[in-house]
Amino acid sequence: MISFHDSGMERLSIDFVKRTIELTASLFVGDASSPDKSERERQRKGKLILKGFTYIALELPDPRYCYYLADTETLDHCSPDAEIAGRYSSPEGAFAGRFFLVDWNAFIHYEANDAEFVWIETEK
């Protein structure tokens, strides 16, 4: 199972013509119950591709946070914000969600028709 909990986002790309959003991140793939810290914190880089997006909204970073000092952006996937998702007439089969950007103290909201995940790095 793939989880974006505390993953390190490295890149976010939006193609308005192809209607795709690509998010590249380092995800935790280690065994959380392992006594070996290196096994618990093992990461692997992958890319989430959201296809046929209806909307994407990036909240402004909180000016009280020093987000510009981070090497990567820590994020967590969350359920959609009902108020934002409710503004749109969603196509059948579409799904919405959001990512919380920890270092920004802000969200990226999205809705798309399809998703694909690919590993960029081989298993270590």
Backbone torsions as a table, in degrees:
resi	resn	phi	psi	omega
1	MET	NA	136.9	-179.6
2	ILE	-95.8	131.5	178.4
3	SER	-130.4	136.1	178.0
4	PHE	-94.3	11.9	-179.3
5	HIS	-62.2	122.9	179.6
6	ASP	54.8	30.7	177.5
7	SER	-77.7	162.2	-178.3
8	GLY	-106.5	100.0	179.6
9	MET	-70.0	132.5	178.7
10	GLU	-109.8	-29.9	-176.1
11	ARG	-153.8	143.1	172.9
12	LEU	-131.3	121.5	-179.4
13	SER	-123.1	138.9	179.4
14	ILE	-123.9	124.2	175.3
15	ASP	-111.2	104.9	-175.6
16	PHE	-71.8	-27.6	179.3
17	VAL	-74.7	-47.8	179.4
18	LYS	-81.8	-11.0	-179.5
19	ARG	59.5	47.5	177.9
20	THR	-122.4	149.4	173.5
21	ILE	-122.7	127.4	178.0
22	GLU	-118.2	126.8	-180.0
23	LEU	-121.8	116.6	178.4
24	THR	-101.3	131.2	-176.2
25	ALA	-151.7	157.9	170.1
26	SER	-94.9	121.0	-176.2
27	LEU	-109.9	146.8	175.7
28	PHE	-74.0	125.8	179.3
29	VAL	-124.9	3.0	-178.9
30	GLY	-75.0	175.3	178.6
31	ASP	-89.8	108.9	-176.0
32	ALA	-62.3	-22.1	-179.0
33	SER	-94.3	1.0	-179.0
34	SER	-70.9	139.6	175.3
35	PRO	-72.6	-17.6	180.0
36	ASP	-83.6	114.0	-176.5
37	LYS	-58.4	-39.7	-179.1
38	SER	-64.9	-32.5	176.2
39	GLU	-73.1	-40.0	179.1
40	ARG	-62.4	-37.3	-172.7
41	GLU	-102.5	16.4	178.6
42	ARG	-64.2	135.9	-177.8
43	GLN	-126.9	159.8	178.3
44	ARG	-146.3	137.3	-177.3
45	LYS	-85.0	135.3	177.9
46	GLY	-144.9	173.9	-178.7
47	LYS	-132.1	128.3	172.9
48	LEU	-97.1	127.9	178.6
49	ILE	-117.4	114.8	177.1
50	LEU	-97.8	123.0	-173.6
51	LYS	-109.9	144.7	178.3
52	GLY	64.0	45.8	-176.2
53	PHE	-69.3	142.4	176.9
54	THR	-88.7	-42.2	177.1
55	TYR	-152.9	157.7	168.4
56	ILE	-143.8	132.8	-179.1
57	ALA	-134.7	122.6	178.3
58	LEU	-104.6	120.1	175.9
59	GLU	-73.8	151.5	176.7
60	LEU	-67.0	144.8	175.8
61	PRO	-65.5	148.2	176.4
62	ASP	-70.3	121.8	-176.8
63	PRO	-64.7	-13.2	178.6
64	ARG	-82.8	-6.4	-178.8
65	TYR	-105.4	142.8	-179.2
66	CYS	-93.9	57.6	-176.5
67	TYR	-59.6	-29.0	-177.4
68	TYR	-71.9	-8.5	178.7
69	LEU	-90.6	-11.4	-175.6
70	ALA	-80.1	143.7	175.5
71	ASP	-75.0	-37.6	174.2
72	THR	-132.3	167.4	179.2
73	GLU	-104.2	115.6	178.9
74	THR	-72.9	130.9	-179.8
75	LEU	-139.2	160.1	176.6
76	ASP	-134.4	141.0	176.4
77	HIS	-84.6	139.3	-177.8
78	CYS	-133.3	164.8	173.8
79	SER	-69.1	159.9	-176.5
80	PRO	-67.7	155.7	173.0
81	ASP	-79.1	117.8	-174.6
82	ALA	-59.8	-37.6	-179.1
83	GLU	-64.9	-45.3	-179.6
84	ILE	-69.6	-48.5	-179.4
85	ALA	-61.2	-32.3	-179.1
86	GLY	-71.0	-12.3	179.8
87	ARG	-76.4	-15.7	-172.3
88	TYR	-112.6	146.5	172.9
89	SER	-89.1	95.2	-172.7
90	SER	-70.4	135.5	174.2
91	PRO	-65.9	153.9	178.7
92	GLU	-58.9	134.0	179.2
93	GLY	87.3	-6.5	-179.9
94	ALA	-74.2	155.1	178.3
95	PHE	-135.6	149.7	-179.1
96	ALA	-120.8	159.9	176.9
97	GLY	-168.1	-175.0	175.6
98	ARG	-156.8	154.9	174.9
99	PHE	-113.5	132.0	173.7
100	PHE	-90.4	122.1	177.6
101	LEU	-91.5	105.7	-173.1
102	VAL	-60.3	-47.1	-176.0
103	ASP	-74.5	-14.9	175.9
104	TRP	-97.0	-22.3	-170.5
105	ASN	56.5	48.3	-176.2
106	ALA	-152.3	171.6	-176.9
107	PHE	-118.3	155.1	164.0
108	ILE	-111.9	120.0	-179.7
109	HIS	-103.2	144.6	178.9
110	TYR	-152.8	161.0	167.5
111	GLU	-142.1	138.8	-178.5
112	ALA	-147.1	168.3	-179.9
113	ASN	-95.0	-24.7	-175.5
114	ASP	-154.3	159.3	178.4
115	ALA	-141.8	149.5	175.9
116	GLU	-139.3	143.3	176.0
117	PHE	-124.8	132.2	176.7
118	VAL	-130.2	139.6	174.2
119	TRP	-79.4	136.2	178.0
120	ILE	-94.9	-35.1	178.9
121	GLU	-106.9	149.4	175.3
122	THR	-77.0	159.9	179.9
123	GLU	-60.0	135.0	179.1
124	LYS	-99.7	NA	NA
